Amino acid sequence: MSNKDKIMEAATELFHFYGYDGTSIDMLIKKAGVSKSNFYYYFEGKEELGLSVLTKLAEKQVREISEIMQADLNPVEQFLTCYKKTFASHHHLFEQPIYPGSFFGNITLEQSSINEKFRSILDEYYQECEALVEKCLRKGVEQGFFHEDLEPKELARYLVSQFEGAILMTKTKKSLSPIKDVIIQGKKLILKDEWEHLADEWMSLIDQM
């Protein structure tokens, strides 16, 4: 692994667990195992590093969601696969001494109102997530899995917002129940009763976590 990659990896973890503002250059170079001069060889400062990390993670997340949406699955399976994958990742994080919550949610709360560069990347990221969810919802309506009267664009934004909010509440509740609740209520909101059985297996897997 190159020193630049070591710095990026260290920053990803530290920003997630301690926040962007709570992470110093000294913490970064200690975690990465590089010198301060080496850090400044690759990055002008913490802001450039933060923007690089955020961009990389946003692209990775959108790519992973896109791959699920392009997989040979029906819309119900696509939707619940995204939920299950996200829940599993937070279940793993919840077992850590400090539960960090959502990387994107944390940075949004910290930086979006004071740093336009961060806000712009975050806004684009959430818009791309909403667009992918909207596409899945439209496909589900067209194929008869989801309720015909739902509004895909508005509902996509609502569901993404609800999930980020649930992750935030998980930090205060010290429980994964808010995330489970959003998954269960989201399923009820979009899925027709006759297709309920398609979601049973996914929900049972989540209940076992």
HUNORHU-V253708 format. One line per field, one symbol per residue. ss: DSSP state (~ for helix, > for strand, _ for the rest). phi: phi as a letter, one per 40 degrees, with the letter a starting at -180 (. if undefined). burial: 1 if it has 24 or more other C-alpha atoms within 12 Angstrom, else 0. A space follows every 50 residues. Layout:
ss=???
phi=???
burial=???
//
This chain:
ss=__~~~~~~~~~~~~~~~~______~~~~~~~~___~~~~~~~___~~~~~ ~~~~~~~~~~~~~~~~~~~~____~~~~~~~~~~~~~~~~~~~~______ __~~~~~~~~~____~~~~~~~~~~~~~~~~~~~~~~~~~~~___>____ _~~~~~~~~~~~~~~~~~~~~~~___~~~~~~~~~~~~~~>_~~~_~~~~ ~~~~~~~__
phi=.ccccccccccdcccccbgcccbcccccccccgbccccdcccbcaccccd ccccccccccccccccccccccbcdcccccccccccccccccccccdbcc gcdccccdccbccbbcccdccccccccccccccdcccccccccgcbdccc bdcccccccccccccccccccccfacdccdcccccccccbccdcbdcccd ccccccccc
burial=00110111111111111111001010111011110100100010011011 11111011001100110110000111111111111111111011000011 11111111001000000110111011011111111111111000111000 01001111111111111111100101111111110110111100000110 011001000
//
